[in-house]
Amino acid sequence: MKTNILIADDEPNQLELMSYNLENSGFGTIKARDGKNALQLIEDHSPDLVILDWMMPNMSGIDLCRTLRSRSETKQLPIIILSARSDDSDKSLGLDTGADDYISKPFSPKELISRVNALLRRSRPALINNILEHENLKIFLNEMTVTYFDKNIKLGPKEFKLLSLLMERPGHVYSRGKLLDFVWGHGVYVEERTVDVHMSRLRKALKTASDKSLDPIRTVRDGGYGLFTNKTI
């Protein structure tokens, strides 16, 4: 499972250069040419990190950053602002708006990759380490494999994505709507009951691998699902 990065820049050459270097470093990329398009793509694809040019048509990178920080679902999304403005006051404005990092143009591809990796290490270390762990449960993201009590578990692609999301934030409850958007895609019509069906399959697989029939997944009434401390079924 690749770490996906959305890049928004209205300069075609700059956009393609960043995309090329990020993909050569093992990342997946999503490209946008203006702020409004970037916002829609963020809603549709839930990227792991976004890179926003300050000056863009329709919505600037600064305005888009403010919008993302005002929404609960993107409040913690890692954001890098790019700008030809290099004054300290401009950097302060970008960071005060909610960006996690600020890169002044021109910059080298090596600097961009280093900044991206550094931000991911701070904000989402599992994406860099390739492993998500919770008690006796491990996910190896690149290999798309799962072990529970050191036993390999076979999961379908939907169950794998559901478990990956839950394991990124143990203790956090995800609504069925959020899970639908993450696994099936934003704007795709699927009944919320579908989440329950796939979550049941996931729990069955985990129970089979546990000698004590432990269940780390909780169903929260009128809330959704979350990953918590193991509990005997």
N, C-alpha and C positions, 0 to 999 in steps of 0.2 A: 504494500500500500504506500504510494508515494505521498510525500508532503506537498500539498498544493499551494501555490502562491499566486495571488491575483496581482497583476501589474497594470496600473492605469497611468497612461501618458499619451498626450496628443501628438507627440513627435514620433512618426512611424519608425524611423531609423533607430531611435533610442529604445523604443518599445521592443523591436525585434532583437536588438543587441542584448538587452537584459534577459529576454526570454531565452535566447540561444545559450547564454552563459549559465543561467539557472538550470536549464534542462541538462546541459553538459555536466552539471554538478549533482545530478540525480533528482532534481525537483520537477514536479509537474507545474505547468503554468497556465493561467487563464488571463487573456489580454482584453483590455478595455481602452477606448480612445477618448472617453470623456467621463465626467463624474457620475452622471445619471446612469449610464450604461454600466459603470463599475458597481454602483449600488445594487442594480438589478442582478448582476452576476454574483455578487456576494450573497444575496438572498437565495439565489438558485443553487449555488454550488458550495456554500459554507467553506471557503478556503481556510487554510491554517495560518496564513499571514498575508497581509496586503502591503503593497508598495504604491504610494500615491504621489503623483507629481503635484506640486503646489498649484501651478497655473494650468487649468484645464477648462474647456468650454462646458457650458450647462451647469456644472457644479465644480467648484475648485476642490483641490485636495484637502484644504483646511476645512471647508464647509462639510465635505464628506466625512472627514475625521470626527467633527462635532456630531454629525448625525449618527455615526456608528457608536460613539461613546454614550449617546443618549438612549440607546436601545439595549434592553436586557440581554438579548441573544448575541449581540456583538460588542458588549461592553468590555469584555476581556480579550477581544481579538487583537493580536500583535500588529502594530501599524508602523511603517517607516514612511516618512515624508521626504520627497526629493525636491530640491529647489536650486535655482541659480543664485538665489539670495544667500549670501554668506555672512551677513552681519550678525553679531551676537543677539541683537534685538529680534531679528527674524527667526533665529534658531529658538530663542526663548518662546516666541509666539507659537511656533510649531509644536514645541513640547508642552506648553501650557494648554494647548487645545486638546491634548490627549494622545499625541503621537508618542511612541516608545523610543524612537530614534529619528535622527535628522541627518541626511546626507546632502552635502553641497555639491552642485555640478561645477565642473566636470569631475567625474570619479572613475576609478578603474574597475573593471569587472572583478578583480581580486578583492577590492575593498567591499564591493556590494555583497559578494558571497560571504565574506568574513562577517559583515554586519548582520546578514540574515541568520547565519549560524549562531552568532552570539545572542541574538534576540530569541531565537528558538530555544537555546540552552537555558535562558532565564525564564521564559514564559511557558514553554512546553517541552521540557527536557526529554520526555519519552519519544518525541518525534526525532530527536537526534540520536538517542541511544538505541532506537529500534525495538525497545522492549517496554511493554506496559506490565506492571506487576501489582497484584492485590492479594495479600495473604498467600494462599497456595495456588493462585491463578496467574498464569503468564501468557502474554500474547507477543509473538515475534512478528512485528508488522511487515517487514520486507518479505519474509518467508510465508506470511499469512498462515501461521500455525498457532495452535493453542495447546497448552498443557495445564492440567488440573491435578494436583497431588502427583506431579511428575508423569501423569498419563496423557498421551496424545488424545486430543478430542477432534473429531471430524465435525466441522460446521459448514453449513451452506453459506454463500456469500452474504445473504441478508443477516443471518445470525451473527456472522463474524463482524459485520459493520456495527450491529447493535451492541455487541459486547465491547468492541473497541471504544465506542463513544462512552458507554457507562464507565469503563475503566480509566478514561482520561480524567474523570472527576468523581472519585468515590465519595459517597455521601450526598451527591447532588441528585435531585429528582428531575428527570426529563419528562415533559409532557408527551403524550402520544403524538400530538401534532409536530413537536420538534423532532421526535424520532422518525416520523414519516418524512419530514423534509430532508433529514440527514441521509436516510437510507434509500428512499425512493425518489427524492428530488423535489425541490420547491415547485408548486404549481401542478404537480401530478395528482390526479384524483384517485385516491385509494382510501377505503374505509378505515377508520381508526381501529376497528376490530382486527384488521390484518396485523397490526402490531402485536396484539395479544396472542395471535396464532403463532407468530414467529418467536415471540418471547417464551411461549410454552415449549416450543421445540428446543430453544436454547437451554432452558432450565432442565429439561429432560436429559440433555446431553451432559450437563454438569452433574446431575444427580447420579448418572450411570458411572461417572468417573470417581465419585466420592464414596468411600467405604462406609461413611457415617451418614450418607444421604444429606450432605450439607447444601444449603441454598444461599448464595451470597446476594441474590437479587430480591429486592423488595417491591411489592406492588403498593403504591400509595393511593388510597381512595380519592377520587376526583383530582388526582395529581398526575400520576404516571408511574415511571419505574426509576429505580436507582440501585446502585451497588453499595452494599453495606457489609458489616462483619458477618462472617458465616453464621448461619442458624440452622439447627437440625430441623428437617422437615417433619 
